[in-house]
Amino acid sequence: MLKTLLAATLYTALSLSAIAAQASGASDIEALRDGSMKKLVVHSAAKDTSRVPFTLQDGTELSLSEISDGISVVNFWATWCAPCRKEMPALDALAAEFSEAGLTVIPIATGHNPLPAIERFFDEAGITTIDYALDAKSQLARDMGVLGLPVTLILDAQGRELARLTGDADWHSQSARNIISALLANMPVATAPADKE
């Protein structure tokens, strides 16, 4: 009887901890927002994103759903936007800290942004971890409802929008790092196929 009770208690505890580990609900992430990250709007359910392509630095075209198999931070910005320029080093630091854990950070220069101006800014600001992308005609930005800059989206592994922040923020603050850590910790784990004998 005692063995059965202990086994049932252990099973229940393990089940509850597994459920808790899989939950990265809006309320969990909202509780981690502090400082400039309080502007982060966390959606109650993931939202589909636009299929309009943007262009990577090497000329490859991608849609938001094709970015990565992990968590993505997509930043709509422009070289002429002072708040955009202010937050870019923090986005670079976020990428440097979490890229090996499955985070992809992509700043998408929206509208008219001459390549020499982008490259000069990245050089002057010491941006070394992230590569820029282009939305030259602002088609993706318009389709995603980006009405001003900067706007930063957090996407899940399927490229769906989990959260959105309008305006600049300290993306390498403790709050931002806690949010990204929580999201990365709750990503589904890919299992390798079993070896055939």
Backbone as a printed PyTorch tensor [residue, N CA C, xyz], in Angstrom:
tensor([[[  0.8310,  -1.2000,   0.0000],
         [  0.0000,   0.0000,   0.0000],
         [  0.8740,   1.2620,   0.0000]],

        [[  1.8510,   1.2880,   0.9150],
         [  2.7450,   2.4440,   1.0020],
         [  3.5480,   2.5900,  -0.2780]],

        [[  4.0080,   1.4290,  -0.8450],
         [  4.7690,   1.4500,  -2.1010],
         [  3.9260,   2.0370,  -3.2290]],

        [[  2.6670,   1.6390,  -3.2840],
         [  1.7540,   2.1190,  -4.3240],
         [  1.5290,   3.6130,  -4.1710]],

        [[  1.3350,   4.0570,  -2.9250],
         [  1.1120,   5.4730,  -2.6530],
         [  2.3390,   6.3000,  -3.0380]],

        [[  3.5370,   5.7940,  -2.6890],
         [  4.7710,   6.4920,  -3.0490],
         [  4.9530,   6.5460,  -4.5610]],

        [[  4.6570,   5.4320,  -5.2270],
         [  4.7900,   5.3910,  -6.6870],
         [  3.8190,   6.3640,  -7.3360]],

        [[  2.5810,   6.4220,  -6.8360],
         [  1.5700,   7.3350,  -7.3840],
         [  1.9850,   8.7790,  -7.1500]],

        [[  2.5100,   9.0550,  -5.9490],
         [  2.9580,  10.4190,  -5.6340],
         [  4.1140,  10.8280,  -6.5340]],

        [[  5.0820,   9.9100,  -6.7260],
         [  6.2270,  10.1860,  -7.5910],
         [  5.7740,  10.4150,  -9.0340]],

        [[  4.8560,   9.5740,  -9.5240],
         [  4.3480,   9.7080, -10.8950],
         [  3.6720,  11.0710, -11.0800]],

        [[  2.8420,  11.4450, -10.0820],
         [  2.1390,  12.7350, -10.1560],
         [  3.1320,  13.8860, -10.1530]],

        [[  4.1400,  13.8070,  -9.2800],
         [  5.1480,  14.8760,  -9.2070],
         [  5.9100,  14.9920, -10.5120]],

        [[  6.3030,  13.8490, -11.0920],
         [  7.0300,  13.8750, -12.3580],
         [  6.1580,  14.4150, -13.4820]],

        [[  4.8860,  14.0180, -13.4930],
         [  3.9680,  14.5060, -14.5320],
         [  3.7960,  16.0100, -14.4330]],

        [[  3.6010,  16.5040, -13.1950],
         [  3.4110,  17.9440, -13.0070],
         [  4.6600,  18.7230, -13.3810]],

        [[  5.8330,  18.1840, -13.0400],
         [  7.0630,  18.8990, -13.3940],
         [  7.2800,  18.8920, -14.9000]],

        [[  6.8890,  17.8050, -15.5700],
         [  7.0200,  17.7570, -17.0320],
         [  6.0950,  18.7680, -17.6850]],

        [[  4.8670,  18.8720, -17.1540],
         [  3.9180,  19.8610, -17.6940],
         [  4.4540,  21.2690, -17.4620]],

        [[  4.9720,  21.5160, -16.2550],
         [  5.5220,  22.8460, -15.9460],
         [  6.6970,  23.1730, -16.8420]],

        [[  7.5410,  22.1720, -17.1260],
         [  8.7200,  22.4040, -17.9680],
         [  8.3300,  22.7340, -19.3950]],

        [[  7.1790,  22.1930, -19.8550],
         [  6.7430,  22.4580, -21.2290],
         [  5.9970,  23.7770, -21.3460]],

        [[  5.5360,  24.3040, -20.2290],
         [  4.7220,  25.5190, -20.2930],
         [  5.6040,  26.7400, -20.4380]],

        [[  5.4030,  27.4850, -21.5040],
         [  6.0560,  28.7880, -21.6150],
         [  4.9460,  29.7710, -21.9390]],

        [[  3.9090,  29.7040, -21.1110],
         [  2.7190,  30.5080, -21.3280],
         [  2.9940,  31.9870, -21.2260]],

        [[  2.0200,  32.7450, -21.7290],
         [  2.1380,  34.2040, -21.7340],
         [  2.3560,  34.7510, -20.3310]],

        [[  1.6330,  34.2020, -19.3400],
         [  1.7610,  34.7430, -17.9840],
         [  3.1520,  34.4990, -17.4130]],

        [[  3.7730,  33.3560, -17.7790],
         [  5.1300,  33.0660, -17.3040],
         [  6.1210,  34.1010, -17.8480]],

        [[  6.0150,  34.3950, -19.1310],
         [  6.9250,  35.3540, -19.7650],
         [  6.6160,  36.7730, -19.2820]],

        [[  5.3380,  37.0950, -19.1590],
         [  4.9620,  38.4340, -18.6840],
         [  5.5560,  38.7300, -17.3140]],

        [[  5.6320,  37.7100, -16.4660],
         [  6.1720,  37.8870, -15.1150],
         [  7.6580,  38.2320, -15.1310]],

        [[  8.3530,  37.9170, -16.2250],
         [  9.7860,  38.1790, -16.3320],
         [ 10.0920,  39.5800, -16.8810]],

        [[  9.0600,  40.2950, -17.3350],
         [  9.2790,  41.6190, -17.9400],
         [  9.6010,  42.6480, -16.8570]],

        [[ 10.6500,  43.4260, -17.1250],
         [ 11.0430,  44.4820, -16.1900],
         [ 11.7490,  45.5680, -16.9880]],

        [[ 11.7960,  46.7850, -16.4570],
         [ 12.4830,  47.8820, -17.1340],
         [ 11.8970,  48.1260, -18.5160]],

        [[ 12.7660,  48.2960, -19.5070],
         [ 12.2980,  48.5800, -20.8690],
         [ 11.5690,  47.3890, -21.4830]],

        [[ 11.7520,  46.2040, -20.9250],
         [ 11.0720,  45.0190, -21.4420],
         [  9.6010,  44.9680, -21.0330]],

        [[  9.1590,  45.8750, -20.1660],
         [  7.7410,  45.9360, -19.8090],
         [  6.8860,  46.2790, -21.0280]],

        [[  7.5260,  46.8670, -22.0640],
         [  6.7890,  47.1980, -23.2970],
         [  6.5140,  45.9650, -24.1530]],

        [[  7.1050,  44.8300, -23.8000],
         [  6.9170,  43.6030, -24.5710],
         [  5.4800,  43.1080, -24.3970]],

        [[  4.7580,  43.0010, -25.5110],
         [  3.3920,  42.4780, -25.5000],
         [  3.4800,  40.9940, -25.8380]],

        [[  3.0940,  40.1600, -24.8760],
         [  3.1610,  38.7130, -25.0460],
         [  1.7730,  38.2270, -25.4480]],

        [[  1.6860,  37.5280, -26.5660],
         [  0.3960,  37.0640, -27.0660],
         [ -0.0630,  35.8210, -26.3010]],

        [[ -1.3530,  35.6940, -26.1150],
         [ -1.8890,  34.5270, -25.4130],
         [ -1.7490,  33.2640, -26.2670]],

        [[ -1.6980,  33.4330, -27.5910],
         [ -1.4640,  32.3090, -28.5110],
         [ -0.5610,  32.7990, -29.6340]],

        [[  0.2870,  31.9140, -30.1340],
         [  1.2110,  32.2770, -31.2210],
         [  0.4200,  32.7070, -32.4560]],

        [[  0.9270,  33.7470, -33.1400],
         [  0.2510,  34.2800, -34.3240],
         [  1.0470,  33.9480, -35.5830]],

        [[  0.3300,  33.5990, -36.6410],
         [  0.9880,  33.3590, -37.9200],
         [  1.6450,  34.6400, -38.4170]],

        [[  2.7280,  34.4940, -39.1660],
         [  3.4520,  35.6550, -39.6930],
         [  3.3610,  35.6860, -41.2130]],

        [[  3.7860,  36.8000, -41.7700],
         [  3.7320,  37.0270, -43.2080],
         [  4.6310,  36.0590, -43.9700]],

        [[  4.2290,  35.7370, -45.1820],
         [  5.0610,  34.9210, -46.0630],
         [  5.8750,  35.7890, -47.0250]],

        [[  5.7410,  37.1190, -46.9110],
         [  6.5200,  38.0250, -47.7630],
         [  7.9990,  37.8110, -47.4480]],

        [[  8.8270,  37.5970, -48.4610],
         [ 10.2490,  37.3270, -48.1880],
         [ 11.0490,  38.5910, -47.8700]],

        [[ 12.1460,  38.3850, -47.1580],
         [ 13.1470,  39.4270, -46.9580],
         [ 14.4630,  38.8490, -47.4610]],

        [[ 15.4880,  39.6830, -47.5760],
         [ 16.7460,  39.2530, -48.1910],
         [ 17.8810,  39.2630, -47.1730]],

        [[ 18.5590,  38.1380, -47.0470],
         [ 19.7200,  38.0550, -46.1610],
         [ 20.9060,  38.7850, -46.7800]],

        [[ 21.9300,  38.9980, -45.9880],
         [ 23.1280,  39.7150, -46.4210],
         [ 23.7790,  39.0600, -47.6390]],

        [[ 23.6650,  37.7200, -47.7440],
         [ 24.2880,  37.0200, -48.8770],
         [ 23.3760,  36.9390, -50.1020]],

        [[ 22.2110,  37.5790, -50.0390],
         [ 21.2900,  37.5980, -51.1700],
         [ 20.1990,  36.5390, -51.1200]],

        [[ 20.2600,  35.6150, -50.1680],
         [ 19.2340,  34.5820, -50.0190],
         [ 17.9260,  35.2070, -49.5610]],

        [[ 16.8160,  34.7590, -50.1450],
         [ 15.5000,  35.2260, -49.7010],
         [ 14.8930,  34.2010, -48.7550]],

        [[ 14.2990,  34.6950, -47.6730],
         [ 13.6560,  33.8450, -46.6640],
         [ 12.3400,  34.4810, -46.2550]],

        [[ 11.4460,  33.6490, -45.7120],
         [ 10.2770,  34.1860, -45.0280],
         [ 10.5280,  34.0010, -43.5300]],

        [[  9.7230,  34.6280, -42.7010],
         [  9.9230,  34.5440, -41.2550],
         [  9.8400,  33.0970, -40.7500]],

        [[  9.0120,  32.2860, -41.3900],
         [  8.8590,  30.8960, -40.9310],
         [ 10.0740,  30.0330, -41.2550]],

        [[ 10.9860,  30.5420, -42.0790],
         [ 12.1590,  29.7630, -42.4820],
         [ 13.4480,  30.1590, -41.7490]],

        [[ 13.3500,  31.0300, -40.7650],
         [ 14.5640,  31.5580, -40.1320],
         [ 15.3610,  30.4860, -39.4120]],

        [[ 14.7220,  29.7520, -38.5000],
         [ 15.4840,  28.7850, -37.7040],
         [ 14.5590,  27.7470, -37.1090]],

        [[ 15.1660,  26.7830, -36.4250],
         [ 14.3950,  25.7700, -35.7070],
         [ 14.3190,  26.1050, -34.2240]],

        [[ 14.7600,  27.2920, -33.8560],
         [ 14.7530,  27.6890, -32.4570],
         [ 13.9180,  28.9320, -32.2400]],

        [[ 14.3260,  29.7350, -31.2940],
         [ 13.6610,  31.0070, -31.0130],
         [ 14.3660,  32.0830, -31.8320]],

        [[ 13.5900,  32.9810, -32.4230],
         [ 14.1660,  34.0640, -33.2270],
         [ 13.7260,  35.4150, -32.6880]],

        [[ 14.6460,  36.3520, -32.7120],
         [ 14.3470,  37.7530, -32.4000],
         [ 14.5650,  38.5170, -33.7000]],

        [[ 13.4840,  39.0790, -34.2360],
         [ 13.5290,  39.7970, -35.5070],
         [ 13.2780,  41.2740, -35.2270]],

        [[ 14.2490,  42.0920, -35.6130],
         [ 14.2100,  43.5200, -35.3200],
         [ 14.0670,  44.3080, -36.6180]],

        [[ 12.9510,  45.0450, -36.7520],
         [ 12.7630,  45.9480, -37.8890],
         [ 13.3890,  47.2880, -37.5150]],

        [[ 14.3000,  47.7820, -38.3500],
         [ 15.0630,  48.9780, -38.0070],
         [ 15.4430,  49.7230, -39.2760]],

        [[ 16.1110,  50.8690, -39.1020],
         [ 16.6350,  51.6480, -40.2300],
         [ 17.8510,  52.4310, -39.7540]],

        [[ 18.7500,  52.7150, -40.6770],
         [ 19.9800,  53.4310, -40.3250],
         [ 19.7020,  54.8330, -39.8080]],

        [[ 18.6140,  55.4630, -40.2740],
         [ 18.2970,  56.8400, -39.8860],
         [ 17.5290,  56.9250, -38.5690]],

        [[ 17.2050,  55.7670, -37.9760],
         [ 16.3740,  55.7090, -36.7630],
         [ 17.2660,  55.6760, -35.5230]],

        [[ 17.2840,  56.7810, -34.7680],
         [ 18.1630,  56.8770, -33.5930],
         [ 17.8840,  55.8040, -32.5360]],

        [[ 16.6210,  55.5280, -32.1670],
         [ 16.3820,  54.4530, -31.1900],
         [ 16.8350,  53.0820, -31.6970]],

        [[ 16.7380,  52.8740, -33.0210],
         [ 17.1980,  51.6030, -33.6120],
         [ 18.7000,  51.4460, -33.4030]],

        [[ 19.4170,  52.5220, -33.6760],
         [ 20.8700,  52.4910, -33.5470],
         [ 21.2780,  52.2720, -32.0870]],

        [[ 20.5010,  52.8720, -31.1810],
         [ 20.8020,  52.7710, -29.7550],
         [ 20.7100,  51.3200, -29.2530]],

        [[ 19.6980,  50.5710, -29.7360],
         [ 19.4890,  49.2230, -29.1870],
         [ 20.2770,  48.1280, -29.9070]],

        [[ 20.8530,  48.4400, -31.0630],
         [ 21.5120,  47.3910, -31.8560],
         [ 22.6620,  46.6960, -31.1170]],

        [[ 23.5310,  47.4040, -30.3720],
         [ 24.5900,  46.6860, -29.6410],
         [ 24.0460,  45.6760, -28.6320]],

        [[ 22.9030,  45.9880, -28.0100],
         [ 22.3070,  45.0440, -27.0530],
         [ 21.7840,  43.8070, -27.7710]],

        [[ 21.2190,  43.9810, -28.9680],
         [ 20.7710,  42.8330, -29.7600],
         [ 21.9620,  41.9640, -30.1620]],

        [[ 23.0740,  42.6130, -30.5020],
         [ 24.2920,  41.8870, -30.8590],
         [ 24.8070,  41.0840, -29.6580]],

        [[ 24.7790,  41.6890, -28.4760],
         [ 25.2310,  41.0030, -27.2570],
         [ 24.3040,  39.8380, -26.9100]],

        [[ 22.9980,  40.0150, -27.1330],
         [ 22.0340,  38.9350, -26.8910],
         [ 22.3430,  37.7430, -27.7980]],

        [[ 22.6020,  38.0380, -29.0700],
         [ 22.9400,  36.9740, -30.0170],
         [ 24.2290,  36.2710, -29.6170]],

        [[ 25.2260,  37.0390, -29.2000],
         [ 26.5090,  36.4410, -28.8030],
         [ 26.3310,  35.4990, -27.6180]],

        [[ 25.4520,  35.8630, -26.6960],
         [ 25.2600,  35.0350, -25.5020],
         [ 24.4330,  33.7840, -25.7680]],

        [[ 23.4160,  33.8880, -26.6350],
         [ 22.4440,  32.8000, -26.7410],
         [ 22.4200,  32.0590, -28.0830]],

        [[ 23.2650,  32.4250, -29.0310],
         [ 23.1790,  31.7740, -30.3460],
         [ 23.4640,  30.2690, -30.2700]],

        [[ 24.3910,  29.8670, -29.4350],
         [ 24.7020,  28.4350, -29.3260],
         [ 23.5740,  27.6590, -28.6560]],

        [[ 22.6970,  28.3600, -27.9300],
         [ 21.5640,  27.7090, -27.2610],
         [ 20.3450,  27.6180, -28.1720]],

        [[ 20.4290,  28.1970, -29.3840],
         [ 19.3090,  28.0870, -30.3210],
         [ 18.6280,  29.3890, -30.6670]],

        [[ 19.2110,  30.5210, -30.2860],
         [ 18.6170,  31.8200, -30.6110],
         [ 19.1920,  32.3630, -31.9140]],

        [[ 18.3090,  32.8920, -32.7660],
         [ 18.7140,  33.5940, -33.9740],
         [ 18.2320,  35.0360, -33.8540]],

        [[ 19.1230,  35.9840, -34.0710],
         [ 18.7500,  37.4030, -34.0520],
         [ 18.9830,  37.9660, -35.4480]],

        [[ 17.9270,  38.5220, -36.0380],
         [ 18.0500,  39.0950, -37.3780],
         [ 17.5010,  40.5130, -37.3850]],

        [[ 18.3730,  41.5110, -37.5790],
         [ 17.8960,  42.8760, -37.7750],
         [ 17.5810,  43.0850, -39.2610]],

        [[ 16.3270,  43.4230, -39.5560],
         [ 15.8970,  43.6220, -40.9390],
         [ 15.7910,  45.1180, -41.2050]],

        [[ 16.7120,  45.6360, -42.0350],
         [ 16.6980,  47.0520, -42.4010],
         [ 15.5160,  47.2810, -43.3440]],

        [[ 14.5890,  48.1180, -42.9070],
         [ 13.3290,  48.3140, -43.5990],
         [ 13.3220,  49.6420, -44.3460]],

        [[ 12.9160,  49.6070, -45.6090],
         [ 12.8690,  50.8230, -46.4170],
         [ 14.2240,  51.1390, -47.0260]],

        [[ 14.4320,  52.4120, -47.3240],
         [ 15.6650,  52.8360, -48.0000],
         [ 16.8170,  52.9030, -47.0020]],

        [[ 17.7160,  51.9420, -47.1070],
         [ 18.9030,  51.8630, -46.2520],
         [ 20.0840,  51.4720, -47.1380]],

        [[ 20.8450,  52.4420, -47.6300],
         [ 21.9780,  52.1060, -48.5050],
         [ 22.9570,  51.1680, -47.7950]],

        [[ 23.4350,  50.1690, -48.5210],
         [ 24.3540,  49.1930, -47.9280],
         [ 25.5860,  49.8280, -47.2920]],

        [[ 26.2090,  50.8380, -47.9270],
         [ 27.3740,  51.4540, -47.2720],
         [ 27.0170,  52.0610, -45.9080]],

        [[ 25.8100,  52.6210, -45.7850],
         [ 25.3910,  53.2110, -44.5060],
         [ 25.1970,  52.1270, -43.4480]],

        [[ 24.6040,  50.9960, -43.8480],
         [ 24.4180,  49.8800, -42.9100],
         [ 25.7720,  49.3510, -42.4480]],

        [[ 26.6570,  49.1220, -43.4160],
         [ 27.9660,  48.5520, -43.0820],
         [ 28.7910,  49.5090, -42.2280]],

        [[ 28.7120,  50.8040, -42.5150],
         [ 29.4330,  51.7950, -41.7080],
         [ 28.9000,  51.8100, -40.2790]],

        [[ 27.5740,  51.7760, -40.1340],
         [ 26.9830,  51.7640, -38.7980],
         [ 27.3880,  50.5100, -38.0250]],

        [[ 27.3150,  49.3220, -38.6560],
         [ 27.7020,  48.0880, -37.9780],
         [ 29.1630,  48.1490, -37.5370]],

        [[ 29.9980,  48.7170, -38.3800],
         [ 31.4130,  48.8390, -38.0630],
         [ 31.6230,  49.8030, -36.8900]],

        [[ 30.9910,  50.9720, -36.9560],
         [ 31.1510,  51.9860, -35.8990],
         [ 30.5970,  51.4950, -34.5590]],

        [[ 29.4880,  50.7440, -34.6040],
         [ 28.8450,  50.2750, -33.3690],
         [ 29.4530,  48.9770, -32.8450]],

        [[ 30.3950,  48.3970, -33.6080],
         [ 31.0380,  47.1550, -33.1700],
         [ 30.1080,  45.9530, -33.2210]],

        [[ 29.1920,  45.9380, -34.1810],
         [ 28.2610,  44.8130, -34.3340],
         [ 28.9970,  43.6880, -35.0620]],

        [[ 29.2520,  42.5980, -34.3680],
         [ 30.0750,  41.5310, -34.9450],
         [ 29.3880,  40.1700, -34.9900]],

        [[ 28.3200,  39.9790, -34.2290],
         [ 27.7000,  38.6580, -34.1280],
         [ 26.5560,  38.4790, -35.1120]],

        [[ 25.7760,  39.5290, -35.3220],
         [ 24.5920,  39.4070, -36.1650],
         [ 24.8520,  39.9800, -37.5590]],

        [[ 24.1560,  39.4290, -38.5290],
         [ 24.2040,  39.9220, -39.8980],
         [ 22.8870,  40.6250, -40.2030]],

        [[ 22.9510,  41.6890, -40.9750],
         [ 21.7290,  42.4060, -41.3320],
         [ 20.9950,  41.7020, -42.4590]],

        [[ 19.7200,  42.0220, -42.5670],
         [ 18.8950,  41.5600, -43.6810],
         [ 18.1620,  42.7850, -44.2110]],

        [[ 17.5270,  42.6320, -45.3670],
         [ 16.9080,  43.7820, -46.0300],
         [ 15.4440,  43.5290, -46.3690]],

        [[ 14.6480,  44.5620, -46.1600],
         [ 13.2540,  44.6230, -46.5920],
         [ 13.1380,  45.9650, -47.3150]],

        [[ 13.8050,  46.0310, -48.4750],
         [ 14.0520,  47.3060, -49.1580],
         [ 12.7910,  48.0900, -49.4910]],

        [[ 11.7110,  47.4010, -49.8160],
         [ 10.4790,  48.1070, -50.1790],
         [  9.4730,  48.1330, -49.0270]],

        [[  9.9030,  47.7170, -47.8560],
         [  9.0640,  47.6880, -46.6430],
         [  7.8250,  46.8140, -46.7890]],

        [[  7.8470,  45.8790, -47.7310],
         [  6.6670,  45.0320, -47.9430],
         [  6.4150,  44.1090, -46.7490]],

        [[  7.4820,  43.5070, -46.2190],
         [  7.3280,  42.6340, -45.0600],
         [  6.8750,  43.4430, -43.8490]],

        [[  7.5080,  44.5800, -43.6280],
         [  7.1470,  45.4240, -42.4850],
         [  5.6670,  45.8040, -42.5450]],

        [[  5.2090,  46.2370, -43.7280],
         [  3.7910,  46.6100, -43.8700],
         [  2.8860,  45.4150, -43.5910]],

        [[  3.2540,  44.2510, -44.1450],
         [  2.4320,  43.0610, -43.9740],
         [  2.3910,  42.5990, -42.5180]],

        [[  3.4270,  42.9290, -41.7650],
         [  3.4840,  42.5600, -40.3470],
         [  2.9470,  43.6630, -39.4330]],

        [[  2.3900,  44.7300, -40.0170],
         [  1.8040,  45.7900, -39.2070],
         [  2.8170,  46.6320, -38.4650]],

        [[  4.0180,  46.7510, -39.0360],
         [  5.0560,  47.5920, -38.4240],
         [  4.8100,  49.0220, -38.8960]],

        [[  4.3450,  49.8590, -37.9880],
         [  3.9540,  51.2190, -38.3500],
         [  5.0230,  52.2470, -38.0220]],

        [[  5.9420,  51.9280, -37.1420],
         [  7.0520,  52.8090, -36.7710],
         [  8.2520,  51.9380, -36.4560]],

        [[  9.3840,  52.5430, -36.2080],
         [ 10.6030,  51.7790, -35.9260],
         [ 11.2290,  52.2690, -34.6250]],

        [[ 11.9070,  51.3860, -33.9240],
         [ 12.0530,  49.9570, -34.1640],
         [ 10.8540,  49.1590, -33.6530]],

        [[ 10.6680,  47.9840, -34.2210],
         [  9.7150,  46.9870, -33.7330],
         [ 10.4620,  45.6600, -33.7160]],

        [[ 10.3460,  44.9470, -32.5990],
         [ 11.0480,  43.6710, -32.4580],
         [ 10.0430,  42.5750, -32.1530]],

        [[ 10.1560,  41.4790, -32.8910],
         [  9.2870,  40.3250, -32.7240],
         [ 10.0780,  39.1680, -32.1320]],

        [[  9.4290,  38.3860, -31.2930],
         [  9.9990,  37.1180, -30.8420],
         [  9.1600,  36.0320, -31.5000]],

        [[  9.8360,  35.1470, -32.2370],
         [  9.1680,  34.0800, -32.9810],
         [  9.5250,  32.7200, -32.4190]],

        [[  8.5920,  31.7810, -32.5530],
         [  8.8750,  30.4110, -32.1290],
         [  9.5490,  29.6380, -33.2660]],

        [[  9.7630,  28.3490, -33.0650],
         [ 10.5000,  27.5400, -34.0470],
         [  9.7560,  27.3880, -35.3700]],

        [[  8.4470,  27.6360, -35.3650],
         [  7.6590,  27.5780, -36.5960],
         [  7.5190,  28.9480, -37.2550]],

        [[  8.1930,  29.9430, -36.6880],
         [  8.1250,  31.2900, -37.2480],
         [  6.8580,  32.0340, -36.8860]],

        [[  6.1710,  31.5940, -35.8380],
         [  4.9650,  32.2930, -35.3880],
         [  5.3380,  33.3290, -34.3360]],

        [[  4.6090,  34.4250, -34.3300],
         [  4.9100,  35.5230, -33.4120],
         [  4.4020,  35.2120, -32.0120]],

        [[  5.3290,  35.1980, -31.0560],
         [  4.9920,  34.9770, -29.6480],
         [  4.8070,  36.2930, -28.9140]],

        [[  5.5940,  37.3080, -29.3010],
         [  5.5770,  38.5820, -28.5830],
         [  6.0990,  39.6780, -29.4960]],

        [[  5.7670,  40.9260, -29.1430],
         [  6.1690,  42.0840, -29.9510],
         [  6.4770,  43.2490, -29.0200]],

        [[  7.5560,  43.9640, -29.3500],
         [  7.9190,  45.1640, -28.5920],
         [  8.0780,  46.3230, -29.5720]],

        [[  7.3240,  47.3860, -29.3420],
         [  7.4200,  48.5810, -30.1760],
         [  8.2630,  49.6140, -29.4430]],

        [[  9.2490,  50.1520, -30.1390],
         [ 10.1860,  51.0920, -29.5260],
         [ 11.4650,  50.3700, -29.1540]],

        [[ 12.4370,  51.1340, -28.6890],
         [ 13.7190,  50.5120, -28.3400],
         [ 13.6610,  49.9130, -26.9460]],

        [[ 14.5640,  48.9780, -26.6960],
         [ 14.6470,  48.3270, -25.3930],
         [ 16.0780,  47.8530, -25.1820]],

        [[ 16.3890,  47.5530, -23.9420],
         [ 17.6940,  46.9770, -23.6270],
         [ 17.5730,  45.4650, -23.7770]],

        [[ 17.9230,  44.9770, -24.9520],
         [ 17.7670,  43.5640, -25.2630],
         [ 18.8420,  42.6900, -24.6280]],

        [[ 19.7500,  43.2920, -23.8560],
         [ 20.7100,  42.4710, -23.1150],
         [ 20.5780,  42.7170, -21.6150]],

        [[ 19.4390,  43.2800, -21.2160],
         [ 19.1630,  43.4690, -19.7880],
         [ 18.9080,  42.1050, -19.1470]],

        [[ 18.9170,  42.0620, -17.8320],
         [ 18.6370,  40.7950, -17.1440],
         [ 17.2460,  40.2990, -17.4870]],

        [[ 16.2860,  41.2250, -17.5960],
         [ 14.9200,  40.8390, -17.9350],
         [ 14.8560,  40.1850, -19.3170]],

        [[ 15.4760,  40.8110, -20.3160],
         [ 15.4730,  40.2520, -21.6770],
         [ 16.1480,  38.8850, -21.6940]],

        [[ 17.2550,  38.7700, -20.9860],
         [ 17.9910,  37.5040, -20.9550],
         [ 17.1700,  36.4130, -20.2610]],

        [[ 16.4410,  36.7800, -19.2100],
         [ 15.5790,  35.8120, -18.5200],
         [ 14.4580,  35.3300, -19.4450]],

        [[ 13.8790,  36.2630, -20.2010],
         [ 12.7990,  35.9080, -21.1300],
         [ 13.3110,  34.9500, -22.1970]],

        [[ 14.4380,  35.2880, -22.8020],
         [ 15.0010,  34.4310, -23.8500],
         [ 15.4060,  33.0760, -23.2690]],

        [[ 15.9990,  33.0620, -22.1030],
         [ 16.3780,  31.7940, -21.4460],
         [ 15.1620,  30.9110, -21.2340]],

        [[ 14.0580,  31.5100, -20.7600],
         [ 12.8340,  30.7440, -20.5020],
         [ 12.2680,  30.1690, -21.7940]],

        [[ 12.2680,  30.9750, -22.8480],
         [ 11.7470,  30.4940, -24.1300],
         [ 12.6200,  29.3780, -24.7040]],

        [[ 13.9250,  29.5470, -24.6240],
         [ 14.8360,  28.5170, -25.1340],
         [ 14.7250,  27.2250, -24.3300]],

        [[ 14.5320,  27.3560, -23.0200],
         [ 14.4310,  26.1760, -22.1570],
         [ 13.1770,  25.3740, -22.4520]],

        [[ 12.1620,  26.0240, -23.0150],
         [ 10.8960,  25.3460, -23.2730],
         [ 10.7010,  24.9610, -24.7300]],

        [[ 11.7720,  25.0710, -25.5310],
         [ 11.6740,  24.6170, -26.9200],
         [ 11.5310,  23.1080, -26.9390]],

        [[ 10.7340,  22.5800, -27.8820],
         [ 10.6720,  21.1200, -28.0050],
         [ 12.0530,  20.5600, -28.3290]],

        [[ 12.3930,  19.4500, -27.7100],
         [ 13.6980,  18.8320, -27.9340],
         [ 13.5970,  17.8870, -29.1260]],

        [[ 14.4730,  18.0960, -30.1040],
         [ 14.4920,  17.2050, -31.2720],
         [ 15.1530,  15.9010, -30.8730]],

        [[ 14.5500,  14.8080, -31.2750],
         [ 15.1390,  13.5100, -30.9530],
         [ 15.7940,  12.9290, -32.1920]],

        [[ 16.9730,  12.3800, -31.9930],
         [ 17.7200,  11.7710, -33.1030],
         [ 17.1060,  10.4260, -33.4360]],

        [[ 17.0840,  10.0620, -34.7180],
         [ 16.5410,   8.7400, -35.0650],
         [ 17.3850,   7.6300, -34.4510]],

        [[ 16.7200,   6.5540, -34.0860],
         [ 17.4370,   5.4310, -33.4700],
         [ 18.3350,   4.7600, -34.5040]],

        [[ 19.5090,   4.3330, -34.0470],
         [ 20.4540,   3.6310, -34.9450],
         [ 19.8950,   2.2680, -35.3050]],

        [[ 20.0490,   1.8990, -36.5540],
         [ 19.6260,   0.5820, -36.9920],
         [ 20.7730,  -0.3910, -36.7920]],

        [[ 20.4390,  -1.5200, -36.2510],
         [ 21.4850,  -2.5240, -36.0070],
         [ 21.5530,  -3.5140, -37.1510]]])
